């Protein structure tokens, strides 16, 4: 009986360590949001991080990332990307992507 408990404890410990390692190897929500903006046609160097806010914990993480996209001599856009992560070790998912025109510089 003690042997089964020891094996179960070791397996549980290894599973917990593996989930932490996988969780820390995932890209940050800011990196995921920026990648979505690039996918939508913006250049990486034209995106300025304005703010990010949300909740991060073990379960049901949600964050909103806001960028200001600029074009040389052109309009500025506010880009808002909302992300969620069901559990800390799963990938961030895009919930909403929205651009708002702010006018010329």
N, C-alpha and C positions, 0 to 999 in steps of 0.2 A: 504494500500500500504506500509506503514511504517513497519507494522508487517511482511509482506512477505520479505522485505529487511533485516530486523533484523534476521529472521529465516535463510535466505540464507547466511547472513554474519556469523552467528554462525556455520552453517554447513560447510561452506568453511574454517573457522578457525579450526574447529575440524579435518577436513580432512588434512589440512596442518600440524597440530601438530602430527597427527597419522603417516603421511608419514615421518616426521623427526624422530620420535621414532623408527619406523621400520628400517629406514636407519641406525641409530646408533646401533641397535641391531644385524645387519648383521656382519658376520666375516670379518676381514680385508682382503685385497687382498693377503697379505703375508701369513696369515693363510690358505687361500684357495689354494695358490700355494704349500705350504708345505704339505697340505693334498693330493694334486695330486701326489707329489713325494712319499709319503708314500703309496699311492694306487699303484704306479708303482713298489713298492718293496723296497724302501729305508727305513732305520730306521730313526726315528725322530732325535735321538741324533747324527746321522752321517751327518746331513745337517747343513752347516754353511751359513748363509745369507751373500752374498757378496755385492749385491747392488740391489736397486729397483729404477726405474724411470718411470715417466709417467705423465699423466694429470688426475687430479681429480677435478671434479666440479659438476654441476647440471646434465649435459647431456653428453653422449658419453665419458665416462671415459675409459681410457686405461692405463695399467701399465705393465711393464716387471720386473719380479723378477728373480734374479740369485742366485743360491746356488752353493756351492762347496760341493760335496758329497765325503766323504772319507771312505775308508775301511782299517782296521788295516793291515798294511803290504802290502796293495794292491794298485790298481790304484786310482787316483782321477778323478772325473768327474765333469765337469761344467754342471749344469742343468739350462736351461732357460725356464721360464714359462711366457707366455704372456696371459694376462687376459683383459676382457672388461666388462663394466657395462653400459648398455644402458641409464639408469636413476639412480640417486644416491640411490634410495630406493630399486632397484631390486638387485638380487643376482649377484655376480661376475661369469662370464663364462670363461672357459678355451678356449683360441683361439688356442694356440700352446704349445706343450711340446716337448723339445728337449734336448738330452744328448750329450755332447761332451767329448771324452776321452782326458785327459791331461797327462797321464803317471804316473809313480810311484812317491811316496813321497820322 
